[in-house]
Amino acid sequence: MFYLSCDPTTLARDLSKLKESYKIEFIKPFDMFPNTFHIENFAFLKAINGD
């Protein structure tokens, strides 16, 4: 599953809810709005059962 979040707080909240079914493969921040404090976070999750 790909997950894109613009808010680290909701990213943490949602990943916490998904941790029973998904493993976080990686999280990568993207500075899509240079010269601001806004960062997009892209997460790649893999189903624990492999599907």
Residue pairs with C-beta under 8 A, 6 or more apart in sequence:
1 18
1 22
1 44
1 45
1 46
1 47
2 42
2 43
2 44
2 45
3 11
3 14
3 15
3 42
3 43
3 44
3 45
4 40
4 41
4 42
4 43
5 11
5 14
5 40
5 41
5 43
6 38
6 40
6 41
8 39
8 41
11 27
11 41
11 43
15 24
15 43
15 45
18 45
20 48
21 47
21 48
21 49
22 45
22 46
22 47
22 48
23 45
23 46
23 47
23 48
24 43
24 44
24 45
25 44
25 45
25 46
26 43
26 44
27 41
27 42
27 43
27 44
28 41
28 42
28 43
29 39
29 40
29 41
29 42
30 39
30 40
30 41
30 42
31 39
31 40
32 38
32 39
32 40
